[in-house]
């Protein structure tokens, strides 16, 4: 029966057999010699295909078959062979593969095709020495890839900080490994985009951030406020700043101290109060006080964010279920931490849309309950 399927006249039958993980290895070996490239390609993609078979398919005449082998993670020898493929598209696939051996990536970083070198510079397994070499590449796309790589060495970033391409320099300003002296230089740039990148970079020194808190650009000031690298003392000071943009940033900041969040929850601006309501890092010890306070806020968007917050206490959600504004009650109906009896009440007393949302939430809660050990 199996022998008949291997020789079946219909190509789709052989194709399905070639991609099936239960197909015996001997049958896969025969299918790897099939006259139709699509069958051989299916063998190359089969997780159970043995390495010796894949090495043979890496030399296949058809580029689609070779490409399928180049995308695999379990055949380093085949990747080494395909790194010398005549087609740059295949070599690019090898350069993109995080399982490609370091020696192959080192060779491909000198490939004549800039697309291949860019793929090497984007590869998460690229060695710092390879990235340093590619930081001198004449193609700007390659240098951009180096400037974006998390393992880019500081020597490469220093070189790219002086790059003639402004997009490369912008990526360096964003990189968390960029040396502090260069971040300080970028903070004085006439380009607001550059200053924005420095303002949100977690490696920017606090002194530079405080300098940028006086920047003429609103977005720069807001990004300073949200930067997690700021000390608690600096955030507490900025939480009282007269500039709205900075207070909004602090309200969003994951590192904002409890005292700052409590003060911002009483801010005269509704956007600031709304950001406090959404901040997932509001400390537990102040969470109930802040959210209970914001649940009574005059701004409906603030109350809506409280109703949406997954950390809002059940008693506050119960109170918001009686809010006069429909969209607030809607978020209560969607919140999985709303007490079940409140959801039932919403389903019975509100319109069909609210009833459907509340019912969906009830079913989700009951489903989670069944999954509990």
Protein Blocks (a to p, Z undefined) as FASTA:
>chain_A
ZZmmmmpmblklmmmmmmpmklcfklmmmmmmpfblklmmmmmmpmklcfklmmmmmmpf
blklmmmmmmpcklmklmmmmmmgfblklmmmmmmpmkbcfklmmmmmmcfblklmmmmm
mpmkbcfklmmmmmmpfblklmmmmmmpmklcfklmmmmmmpfblklmmmmmmpmkbcfk
lmmmmmmpcblklmmmmmmmmkbcfklmmmmmmpfblklmmmmmmpmkbcfklmmmmmmp
fblklmmmmmmpmkbcfklmmmmmmpfbfklmmmmmmmmkbcfklmmmmmmmmmmpfblk
lmmmmmmpmkbcfklmmmmmmpfbfklmmmmmmmmkbcfklmmmmmmmmcfklmmmmmmm
mmmmmmmmmmpZZ
